[in-house]
Amino acid sequence: MPPTGSETDERNFNLIGQLWAWTQQDGTGVGFGSSGGFTLPNSAV
């Protein structure tokens, strides 16, 4: 898959920044990057 263009990457960067600020507002939020993996109760990742 080719890399995204600069406009798309800038949009993604701004979105991530806004999501980070939202998760930090009262200290109860948490966020993860797009490459995070999680093991579900049924052992699926």
For each residue, the residues with C-beta under 8 A, 3 or more apart:
1:
2:
3: 9
4: 8 9 12
5: 8 9
6: 9 10
7: 10 11
8: 4 5 11 12
9: 3 4 5 6 12 13
10: 6 7 13 14
11: 7 8 14 15
12: 4 8 9 15 16
13: 9 10 16 17
14: 10 11 17 18
15: 11 12 18 19
16: 12 13 19 20
17: 13 14 20 21
18: 14 15 21 22
19: 15 16 22 23 31
20: 16 17 23 24 31
21: 17 18 24 25
22: 18 19 25 29
23: 19 20 29 30 31
24: 20 21 27 29
25: 21 22 29
26: 29
27: 24
28:
29: 22 23 24 25 26
30: 23
31: 19 20 23
32: 36
33: 36
34:
35:
36: 32 33
37: 45
38: 45
39: 43 44 45
40: 43 44 45
41:
42:
43: 39 40
44: 39 40
45: 37 38 39 40
